[in-house]
Amino acid sequence: MNRNARLSVRLPGDLVETARRAAYWTSEPAVLRLMAWRDGHGLSPTEAALRERQELSGRIVTVGDLMRDALAQVLQRELPPASDDGPPIDTTVV
């Protein structure tokens, strides 16, 4: 799989703005907690604190995350089922 692959699409401005707002408001609680985490743990956090930071980071949603998820759903829904006479089609989106 090529992790450097790019896909360019033109989207209506209102859809882009909706995705940006969704990513912002979904991520805001985790971002605020990460900022507080940073202020409270300084340069030498414990292992437990680092795990907390990792968990909080995993809650951040980007517009790219939303677009990759949307593309993966479209591919799963629209591609024909794999036949037995050829290799399976990899629809993984990174």
Order of alpha helices (4+ residues) and beta strands (2+ residues): alpha-alpha-alpha
